[in-house]
Amino acid sequence: MVDTSQTFAIRVRDLVVGFGRQIVLDHLSLDVRRGEILGLVGASGGGKSVLMRTIIGLIPRRSGEIEVMGEPIGATHDRSTRSLASQWGILFQQGALFSSLTVRQNIQFPLRENLVLSQQLMDEIATAKLEMVGLRPQDGDKYPAELSGGMTKRVALARALALDPPILFLDEPTSGLDPIAAGDFDALIKTLQRTLGLTVFMVTHDLASLTTVCDRVAALADGKIVAIGPMRELLQSEHPWVRAYFHGKRSQMLQPQMR
Ligand SMILES: Nc1ncnc2c1ncn2[C@@H]1O[C@H](COP(=O)(O)OP(=O)(O)OP(=O)(O)O)[C@@H](O)[C@H]1O
């Protein structure tokens, strides 16, 4: 039998997730390859965040299988899921830094929670992570309220990378950033993928991010992945929602080269 655990960072099979009578994910299957940046698009309220949260064990599923780096994820948020948490770093939509902690303390938070390290080593790690995301060591003394939107995202990214996870989950990483800051952030993600060999699972509505940094794009509609492949293949998809998304008036206005 072929050992797929070396090929795929994430495998989702026949996943069903719902709340009460609402079925959000309906027998969804998806493979994320090791080392790729996968972009996930879908209608607002279509279940992108629910998929991401189910993969990391925050939302229980009704049925289906999930594997991360070859390890099965439990159906509920149990001990085995918690021990897998060092496999991923997460950047939630709002950045969600602790406002009463400095930037350095925010970055060190996952280290304190998971490891026993000397303060000197934690300070060295925080400085290295700040540099990795393009911030200066002295930015470590600032509080979240003193940061710009772009800096906040970078600090949240540094915190997500604190434990050197092989997988990064990003929920709309460029939302709220101006186009220049968004482009810089995209470039940073690409650099981290290349230099660290990271697998990146990115929920985004940002057409520029999809076009410039994603190796593949997956489209979620009607609770399933209805198209997946490089952006040029998605643009050829005949699925009605995918066509409407990429070839609708607004997309064409933003990306004239897509026509
Ligand atoms: N904890 C929850 N309890 C009940 N319903 C929920 C919960 N979380 C999400 N939902 C519902 O699941 C559906 C999918 O939500 P989700 O947040 O995944 O959408 P999304 O695709 O990420 O949307 P957006 O692009 O607007 O962020 C929505 O109808 C939402 O109301």
The ligand as an SDF file (V2000), in Angstrom:
LIG
                    3D

 31 33  0  0  0  0  0  0  0  0999 V2000
  -20.6170   27.3560   16.8690 N   0  0  0  0  0  0  0  0  0  0  0  0
  -21.6130   27.4270   15.9800 C   0  0  0  0  0  0  0  0  0  0  0  0
  -22.8730   27.1600   16.3300 N   0  0  0  0  0  0  0  0  0  0  0  0
  -23.8940   27.2070   15.4390 C   0  0  0  0  0  0  0  0  0  0  0  0
  -23.7320   27.5200   14.1280 N   0  0  0  0  0  0  0  0  0  0  0  0
  -22.4840   27.8100   13.7320 C   0  0  0  0  0  0  0  0  0  0  0  0
  -21.3530   27.7900   14.6140 C   0  0  0  0  0  0  0  0  0  0  0  0
  -20.2360   28.1180   13.9110 N   0  0  0  0  0  0  0  0  0  0  0  0
  -20.6430   28.3400   12.6420 C   0  0  0  0  0  0  0  0  0  0  0  0
  -21.9840   28.1600   12.5160 N   0  0  0  0  0  0  0  0  0  0  0  0
  -22.7620   28.2710   11.2930 C   0  0  0  0  0  0  0  0  0  0  0  0
  -22.1040   27.5150   10.2880 O   0  0  0  0  0  0  0  0  0  0  0  0
  -22.1870   28.1870    9.0220 C   0  0  0  0  0  0  0  0  0  0  0  0
  -20.8050   28.3570    8.4280 C   0  0  0  0  0  0  0  0  0  0  0  0
  -20.0780   29.3290    9.1810 O   0  0  0  0  0  0  0  0  0  0  0  0
  -18.5580   29.7060    8.8750 P   0  0  0  0  0  0  0  0  0  0  0  0
  -18.1460   30.6690    9.9530 O   0  0  0  0  0  0  0  0  0  0  0  0
  -17.7490   28.4880    8.7260 O   0  0  0  0  0  0  0  0  0  0  0  0
  -18.6780   30.4550    7.4820 O   0  0  0  0  0  0  0  0  0  0  0  0
  -17.4980   31.0630    6.5850 P   0  0  0  0  0  0  0  0  0  0  0  0
  -17.5210   30.3150    5.3030 O   0  0  0  0  0  0  0  0  0  0  0  0
  -16.2210   31.0330    7.3540 O   0  0  0  0  0  0  0  0  0  0  0  0
  -18.0380   32.5470    6.3810 O   0  0  0  0  0  0  0  0  0  0  0  0
  -17.2870   33.9770    6.2440 P   0  0  0  0  0  0  0  0  0  0  0  0
  -16.6150   33.9840    4.9030 O   0  0  0  0  0  0  0  0  0  0  0  0
  -18.4340   34.9300    6.2850 O   0  0  0  0  0  0  0  0  0  0  0  0
  -16.3410   34.1110    7.4110 O   0  0  0  0  0  0  0  0  0  0  0  0
  -22.9350   29.4880    9.2790 C   0  0  0  0  0  0  0  0  0  0  0  0
  -24.2980   29.2970    8.9380 O   0  0  0  0  0  0  0  0  0  0  0  0
  -22.7980   29.7050   10.7720 C   0  0  0  0  0  0  0  0  0  0  0  0
  -23.8910   30.4020   11.2890 O   0  0  0  0  0  0  0  0  0  0  0  0
  1  2  1  0
  2  3  1  0
  2  7  2  0
  3  4  2  0
  4  5  1  0
  5  6  2  0
  6  7  1  0
  6 10  1  0
  7  8  1  0
  8  9  2  0
  9 10  1  0
 10 11  1  0
 11 12  1  0
 11 30  1  0
 12 13  1  0
 13 14  1  0
 13 28  1  0
 14 15  1  0
 15 16  1  0
 16 17  2  0
 16 18  1  0
 16 19  1  0
 19 20  1  0
 20 21  2  0
 20 22  1  0
 20 23  1  0
 23 24  1  0
 24 25  2  0
 24 26  1  0
 24 27  1  0
 28 29  1  0
 28 30  1  0
 30 31  1  0
M  END
$$$$
